[in-house]
Amino acid sequence: MTDSLDQLNAQLLKFARERDWEQFHTPKNLAMALAGETGELLEHFQWLTAIQSATLSDEKKQQVGYEMADILLYLIRLAERLDIDLIAAANEKIAINAIRYPVAKVRGDARRADDYID
């Protein structure tokens, strides 16, 4: 079976329905859970240097991977509840960013789009 957002969404729907949890999976609650999980991910990197953050132990990578999975699962669940196609939204956002950040103007520069002076 190929992994996909649709496949993950189907698993999440089944999981929630078996437990009668859809009643709790409102967009507000899912967004708040997503923010909480993002905070848990950040805790793994707090106080690390840039080099340390890029060279995690296998055990730490597994822990970080689980936090990232929690984030992904809540995001998929939120998209389902709001009827948002995450793949389409991501592709649209990439196209928008390509316009906002043209290669000739931003190559090697990490400033935000609003910080550029034309």
C-alpha positions in Angstrom: 0.0 0.0 0.0 1.3 3.4 -0.9 1.5 6.0 1.9 -0.5 9.1 1.1 -2.3 11.9 2.9 -5.6 10.2 1.8 -4.5 6.9 3.4 -3.4 8.6 6.6 -6.7 10.6 6.7 -8.7 7.3 6.3 -6.7 5.8 9.2 -7.3 8.9 11.3 -11.0 8.9 10.6 -11.4 5.3 11.5 -9.4 5.8 14.7 -11.4 8.8 15.8 -14.8 7.2 14.9 -14.0 4.0 16.7 -13.4 6.1 19.8 -16.3 8.5 19.3 -13.7 11.4 19.2 -15.0 13.3 16.2 -17.1 15.3 18.6 -13.9 16.7 20.1 -12.1 17.2 16.8 -13.4 20.7 16.1 -11.1 23.0 14.1 -10.4 25.1 17.2 -9.4 22.1 19.3 -7.3 20.6 16.5 -5.5 23.9 15.9 -4.8 24.1 19.6 -3.5 20.5 19.7 -1.3 21.3 16.7 0.2 24.3 18.4 0.9 22.2 21.5 2.6 19.5 19.5 4.7 22.1 17.7 5.8 23.3 21.2 6.8 19.8 22.1 8.9 19.6 18.9 10.6 22.9 19.7 11.6 21.6 23.2 13.9 19.0 21.5 15.9 21.8 19.9 15.8 24.4 22.7 19.3 25.4 23.8 21.1 23.4 21.1 23.6 25.0 18.8 22.9 24.9 15.1 25.5 22.1 14.7 23.9 20.1 17.6 20.5 20.5 16.1 21.7 19.0 12.8 23.5 16.0 14.4 20.9 14.4 16.6 21.5 11.0 18.1 19.4 8.1 16.7 17.3 8.1 19.9 16.7 11.9 19.7 15.8 11.6 16.0 13.2 9.0 16.8 11.7 11.3 19.5 11.7 14.2 17.1 10.1 12.0 14.4 7.2 11.1 16.7 6.6 14.8 17.5 6.7 15.6 13.7 4.2 12.7 13.2 1.9 14.1 15.8 2.0 17.5 14.0 1.3 15.9 10.6 -1.6 13.8 12.0 -3.3 16.8 13.6 -2.7 18.9 10.4 -4.3 16.2 8.3 -7.2 15.9 10.7 -7.7 19.7 10.7 -7.6 19.8 6.9 -10.3 17.1 6.8 -12.5 18.9 9.2 -12.2 22.1 7.1 -12.4 20.4 3.7 -9.0 21.7 2.7 -6.8 19.8 0.2 -3.4 20.1 1.7 -1.6 19.0 -1.4 -3.3 21.7 -3.5 -2.8 24.3 -0.8 0.9 23.4 -0.6 1.4 23.6 -4.4 -0.4 26.9 -4.5 1.8 28.2 -1.7 5.0 27.1 -3.5 3.8 29.0 -6.6 3.1 32.1 -4.5 6.5 31.9 -2.8 8.2 31.6 -6.2 6.7 34.9 -7.1 7.4 36.6 -3.8 11.0 35.3 -3.7 12.4 35.3 -7.2 15.8 33.5 -7.5 17.6 36.5 -8.9 16.6 38.7 -6.0 16.9 36.4 -3.0 19.5 33.7 -3.8 21.6 33.3 -0.6 19.5 35.8 1.4 17.2 34.7 4.2 15.3 37.9 4.8 11.5 37.8 4.6 9.8 39.1 1.5 8.6 42.3 3.4 12.3 43.1 4.2 13.3 43.6 0.5 13.3 47.0 -1.0 12.6 47.2 -4.7 
